[in-house]
Amino acid sequence: MAVNVRARELGKELDKHGIDAMLITDLANIRYLTGFSGSSARFFLGSRGGYLLTDSRYKLQAAAEIKGSSGVRLRICKTANLELGRIIEKASVKKLGFEGSGVSYDGYRALKKAFKGVSLKPVAGLVEKRRIVKDKGELRAIRRAIAVATKGFESVENAEILKMTEAELASRIEMVVKSEGAESMSFSTIVASAKRTALPHAMPTNRAIKKGFLTIDMGVSLGGYKSDETRTFCVGEPTKRHRDIYGVVKEAHDRAVGAVSAGVVASAVDAAARKVIKKAGYGKYFGHGTGHGVGLDVHEGPGLGPKSKDILREGMVITIEPGIYIPGWGGVRIEDMVLVKGCGCEVLAEGLQELRILR
Amino acid sequence: MAVNVRARELGKELDKHGIDAMLITDLANIRYLTGFSGSSARFFLGSRGGYLLTDSRYKLQAAAEIKGSSGVRLRICKTANLELGRIIEKASVKKLGFEGSGVSYDGYRALKKAFKGVSLKPVAGLVEKRRIVKDKGELRAIRRAIAVATKGFESVENAEILKMTEAELASRIEMVVKSEGAESMSFSTIVASAKRTALPHAMPTNRAIKKGFLTIDMGVSLGGYKSDETRTFCVGEPTKRHRDIYGVVKEAHDRAVGAVSAGVVASAVDAAARKVIKKAGYGKYFGHGTGHGVGLDVHEGPGLGPKSKDILREGMVITIEPGIYIPGWGGVRIEDMVLVKGCGCEVLAEGLQELRILR
């Protein structure tokens, strides 16, 4: 669906939610609806089109980016609430929806004060639920991001790994993906060596990479769309324990991938992975959910935790990322992105089939 | 002031604000008070110590990081509000302060629901106002971040600039600062060439760097503390217009630096820069404020906009960053970080004294 159609379609359904207009503050939602990619904006959407409000820094960029979005007008302003007040008055808005998760308590109070006589209604997930299933253009962007990330992961194999620190390896990978066209990283690249692989979200340090597991969790952003994948290598000869634990996580990963299909409840995918890890005796070392949706945000719907009631639908893009993390020893996570199909799924980048050894 | 003293001191003044305890959700505030640097946490602070709540991913890291903070206890939990409810009950909290700017409207509703019988009171800036003046340890961290960033800026001079894209130059700089010890970037590095320098917040593209202005706005994070500086170079021989506009911005910058001193109202520093730019006829091309505080956040108090009523105090670290941005032609920003002194200020990294030409 073209960007300009998205806002129009949403505009038409506002009355179903008991609102005349909607104030959208989440930047990924704004990008989805208008094409604007800057770091500061609000989007007012009524049934007859919308207004993108941003500040003078983004004057040129915003004008260029919203060109394709017919019905979206640009307002450059210093005080967005002042300008919004005028728009709301002109459009005779009585009931204004807003994003309860994206507006702070103080922000809500400021809206109340600025728009006297307007009833404010928190409305959740109106845009997010449209973003959850990807269209062709979005899938193209995601595939491009993954292709670029793959070059980054491959570059690890040529690195003189034992002469580098975690931080050096992280920046080397980032340089590779940026020279391949990544606009930015999806999140701070995780590079963890040896014992530090037991920390699922370890930030790279200036410590030298040592023998043992090496976990790299990295993603790139291209056209706003994100990738998010994790590969775990072994530096030097793996012990039996290294091989065993990697094998368990790999099997959990493969079982979860095998469970993905349209119509399946997301918790069943988590259960497929968790069962393997529990059975192998590592249940308490797998503390997070099995995955999440990826798109304009690196974490978006659906959730793939043990309690998720989300139902998988064709066109969703999700991660499958089971892990085992043993404090004081180390850990493994294997994370791929998959596209949910009507029957089964497509793994968007085939990761490592077995434990890869780096020397 | 040591981290463990910070929480204790704040705990003692809660009753002055009409609250028994405070729920802190802003991650930089949590880091300031406890030392914890992870990406997910809440900090409950009562008059007799506090509880840091985070999830299982951060179990090891949190335990290590809060070690120095006596009186801060760690709680690993899946549902923070549930655990908080227990703590609040045990501590007989009647009035709980929270950060109105950091808690979303939905988050506020969830607190209301979870802590029945507790009166919730938004309290603004309790931690921020303590962070605004830096202590010796913080200044050391900021100086280290700036020293590393300087290496990144210097690396531009040896680059084969006309053979690179904006994105390649950005990642080259990032690799240099990371190999020099940067933990992460303070923000997405801005590299803009030629006409794109007219966009104050241009993200690097895959377009080749061309002759004309080259603006690099970059900062590094070290121990959580940020740097934020901008240098504008000229690629190839500058025209008279290049030299003139650079000269105006440089004079505006120097006048603003000259106006910084403890006791001065921040808007006067902005006025010092703005006057020079207006007088030269470029007033409408300088749309943003002259600077902001920098610390654990890359943007924090004080603000140095035209309307700022903040009074500068000794030990504040601020940016001075006037600019001129001419749509369709290009722009210049010169940004340095300065430490406010009792009398005058110290420029923390001497930037470029004149327009540097790259070939």
HADDOCK unambig.tbl for C-alpha pairs under 7 A between the chains (distance, minus, plus):
assign (segid A and resid 56 and name CA) (segid B and resid 287 and name CA) 6.08 0.50 0.50
assign (segid A and resid 57 and name CA) (segid B and resid 199 and name CA) 6.44 0.50 0.50
assign (segid A and resid 57 and name CA) (segid B and resid 200 and name CA) 5.66 0.50 0.50
assign (segid A and resid 57 and name CA) (segid B and resid 201 and name CA) 6.69 0.50 0.50
assign (segid A and resid 57 and name CA) (segid B and resid 287 and name CA) 6.98 0.50 0.50
assign (segid A and resid 58 and name CA) (segid B and resid 199 and name CA) 6.98 0.50 0.50
assign (segid A and resid 100 and name CA) (segid B and resid 104 and name CA) 6.56 0.50 0.50
assign (segid A and resid 100 and name CA) (segid B and resid 105 and name CA) 5.00 0.50 0.50
assign (segid A and resid 100 and name CA) (segid B and resid 106 and name CA) 4.96 0.50 0.50
assign (segid A and resid 101 and name CA) (segid B and resid 104 and name CA) 5.39 0.50 0.50
assign (segid A and resid 101 and name CA) (segid B and resid 105 and name CA) 6.15 0.50 0.50
assign (segid A and resid 101 and name CA) (segid B and resid 106 and name CA) 5.19 0.50 0.50
assign (segid A and resid 102 and name CA) (segid B and resid 104 and name CA) 6.13 0.50 0.50
assign (segid A and resid 103 and name CA) (segid B and resid 104 and name CA) 5.41 0.50 0.50
assign (segid A and resid 103 and name CA) (segid B and resid 105 and name CA) 5.95 0.50 0.50
assign (segid A and resid 104 and name CA) (segid B and resid 100 and name CA) 6.55 0.50 0.50
assign (segid A and resid 104 and name CA) (segid B and resid 101 and name CA) 5.38 0.50 0.50
assign (segid A and resid 104 and name CA) (segid B and resid 102 and name CA) 6.14 0.50 0.50
assign (segid A and resid 104 and name CA) (segid B and resid 103 and name CA) 5.42 0.50 0.50
assign (segid A and resid 104 and name CA) (segid B and resid 104 and name CA) 3.83 0.50 0.50
assign (segid A and resid 104 and name CA) (segid B and resid 105 and name CA) 5.31 0.50 0.50
assign (segid A and resid 105 and name CA) (segid B and resid 100 and name CA) 5.01 0.50 0.50
assign (segid A and resid 105 and name CA) (segid B and resid 101 and name CA) 6.15 0.50 0.50
assign (segid A and resid 105 and name CA) (segid B and resid 103 and name CA) 5.96 0.50 0.50
assign (segid A and resid 105 and name CA) (segid B and resid 104 and name CA) 5.32 0.50 0.50
assign (segid A and resid 105 and name CA) (segid B and resid 105 and name CA) 4.73 0.50 0.50
assign (segid A and resid 105 and name CA) (segid B and resid 108 and name CA) 6.73 0.50 0.50
assign (segid A and resid 106 and name CA) (segid B and resid 100 and name CA) 4.96 0.50 0.50
assign (segid A and resid 106 and name CA) (segid B and resid 101 and name CA) 5.18 0.50 0.50
assign (segid A and resid 108 and name CA) (segid B and resid 105 and name CA) 6.71 0.50 0.50
assign (segid A and resid 167 and name CA) (segid B and resid 178 and name CA) 6.28 0.50 0.50
assign (segid A and resid 167 and name CA) (segid B and resid 179 and name CA) 6.89 0.50 0.50
assign (segid A and resid 168 and name CA) (segid B and resid 178 and name CA) 6.39 0.50 0.50
assign (segid A and resid 168 and name CA) (segid B and resid 179 and name CA) 5.42 0.50 0.50
assign (segid A and resid 171 and name CA) (segid B and resid 174 and name CA) 6.98 0.50 0.50
assign (segid A and resid 171 and name CA) (segid B and resid 175 and name CA) 5.02 0.50 0.50
assign (segid A and resid 171 and name CA) (segid B and resid 178 and name CA) 6.40 0.50 0.50
assign (segid A and resid 172 and name CA) (segid B and resid 175 and name CA) 6.56 0.50 0.50
assign (segid A and resid 174 and name CA) (segid B and resid 171 and name CA) 6.97 0.50 0.50
assign (segid A and resid 175 and name CA) (segid B and resid 171 and name CA) 5.02 0.50 0.50
assign (segid A and resid 175 and name CA) (segid B and resid 172 and name CA) 6.56 0.50 0.50
assign (segid A and resid 175 and name CA) (segid B and resid 175 and name CA) 6.84 0.50 0.50
assign (segid A and resid 178 and name CA) (segid B and resid 167 and name CA) 6.28 0.50 0.50
assign (segid A and resid 178 and name CA) (segid B and resid 168 and name CA) 6.39 0.50 0.50
assign (segid A and resid 178 and name CA) (segid B and resid 171 and name CA) 6.40 0.50 0.50
assign (segid A and resid 179 and name CA) (segid B and resid 167 and name CA) 6.89 0.50 0.50
assign (segid A and resid 179 and name CA) (segid B and resid 168 and name CA) 5.41 0.50 0.50
assign (segid A and resid 181 and name CA) (segid B and resid 206 and name CA) 6.49 0.50 0.50
assign (segid A and resid 183 and name CA) (segid B and resid 205 and name CA) 6.90 0.50 0.50
assign (segid A and resid 199 and name CA) (segid B and resid 57 and name CA) 6.48 0.50 0.50
assign (segid A and resid 200 and name CA) (segid B and resid 57 and name CA) 5.70 0.50 0.50
assign (segid A and resid 201 and name CA) (segid B and resid 57 and name CA) 6.72 0.50 0.50
assign (segid A and resid 205 and name CA) (segid B and resid 183 and name CA) 6.95 0.50 0.50
assign (segid A and resid 206 and name CA) (segid B and resid 181 and name CA) 6.51 0.50 0.50
assign (segid A and resid 287 and name CA) (segid B and resid 56 and name CA) 6.16 0.50 0.50
